[in-house]
């Protein structure tokens, strides 16, 4: 729908688009594509009023990659949590609580 030369898209649709772009960013190895996806994410965030907090899945994945060489046991636990959330075997809230517990144990 067009309103005053602006396209109107529901917040839910924008959030889904951002989630998919973040997923592409996570699985892609090509730095050029990652940069382009990040630019698109920034454009969407800057042009909308949607609170675009990083998803729990993205947080887990990023921490998993960061900790890989430092703590192999935590890496494996984060990977298992990541897969459970990705496969919808646990809720996002439960995954967030478990993630916080795992990270606190690290400290």
C-alpha positions as CSV (number, residue, x, y, z in Angstrom):
1,X,0.0,0.0,0.0
2,X,1.3,3.5,-0.8
3,X,0.8,6.5,1.4
4,X,2.3,9.8,0.4
5,X,5.0,8.1,-1.8
6,X,5.9,5.7,1.1
7,X,5.3,2.0,1.1
8,X,3.4,0.7,4.1
9,X,4.5,-2.7,5.4
10,X,3.4,-4.3,8.6
11,X,6.0,-4.4,11.5
12,X,5.7,-8.2,11.5
13,X,6.7,-8.4,7.9
14,X,9.7,-6.0,8.4
15,X,10.8,-8.2,11.4
16,X,10.6,-11.3,9.3
17,X,12.6,-9.6,6.6
18,X,15.3,-8.6,9.1
19,X,15.4,-12.1,10.6
20,X,15.9,-13.6,7.2
21,X,18.6,-11.1,6.4
22,X,20.4,-11.9,9.6
23,X,20.1,-15.6,8.8
24,X,21.7,-15.0,5.4
25,X,24.4,-13.0,7.1
26,X,25.1,-15.8,9.5
27,X,25.4,-18.6,7.0
28,X,27.2,-16.7,4.3
29,X,31.0,-16.9,4.0
30,X,31.4,-14.2,1.3
31,X,32.4,-10.9,2.9
32,X,31.1,-8.8,0.0
33,X,27.6,-10.4,0.4
34,X,27.8,-9.9,4.2
35,X,28.6,-6.2,3.8
36,X,25.7,-5.8,1.4
37,X,23.3,-7.6,3.7
38,X,24.4,-5.4,6.6
39,X,23.8,-2.3,4.5
40,X,20.3,-3.5,3.8
41,X,19.7,-4.2,7.5
42,X,21.0,-0.7,8.3
43,X,18.7,0.9,5.7
44,X,15.7,-0.9,7.1
45,X,16.5,0.0,10.7
46,X,17.2,3.6,9.9
47,X,13.9,4.0,7.9
48,X,11.6,2.3,10.4
49,X,10.7,2.8,14.0
50,X,10.9,-0.9,14.7
51,X,13.0,-2.0,17.7
52,X,15.5,-4.2,15.9
53,X,17.2,-6.0,18.7
54,X,19.5,-8.8,17.7
55,X,17.7,-12.1,17.8
56,X,18.5,-14.7,20.4
57,X,19.5,-17.1,17.6
58,X,22.0,-14.5,16.3
59,X,23.4,-13.8,19.8
60,X,24.0,-17.5,20.4
61,X,25.6,-18.0,17.0
62,X,27.9,-15.0,17.5
63,X,29.0,-16.1,21.0
64,X,29.4,-19.7,19.7
65,X,31.8,-18.5,17.0
66,X,33.6,-16.2,19.4
67,X,34.2,-18.9,22.1
68,X,35.1,-21.7,19.7
69,X,38.9,-21.7,20.3
70,X,38.7,-20.5,23.9
71,X,36.3,-22.9,25.5
72,X,35.3,-26.0,23.5
73,X,32.8,-27.3,26.1
74,X,30.9,-24.0,26.1
75,X,31.0,-23.9,22.3
76,X,29.4,-27.4,22.2
77,X,26.7,-26.3,24.7
78,X,26.0,-23.1,22.7
79,X,25.8,-25.2,19.5
80,X,23.3,-27.5,21.1
81,X,21.2,-24.6,22.3
82,X,21.5,-23.0,18.9
83,X,20.2,-26.1,17.1
84,X,17.3,-26.6,19.6
85,X,16.2,-23.0,19.0
86,X,16.6,-23.2,15.3
87,X,14.6,-26.4,15.2
88,X,11.9,-24.8,17.4
89,X,12.4,-27.5,20.1
90,X,12.6,-24.7,22.7
91,X,11.0,-21.2,22.9
92,X,13.0,-18.1,22.4
93,X,12.5,-17.1,26.0
94,X,13.8,-20.4,27.3
95,X,16.8,-20.2,24.9
96,X,17.5,-16.6,26.2
97,X,17.4,-17.8,29.8
98,X,19.7,-20.8,29.1
99,X,22.1,-18.5,27.1
100,X,22.3,-16.1,30.0
101,X,23.0,-19.0,32.4
102,X,25.8,-20.4,30.2
103,X,27.4,-17.0,29.8
104,X,27.3,-16.3,33.5
105,X,29.0,-19.6,34.2
106,X,31.8,-18.5,31.9
107,X,32.5,-15.4,34.1
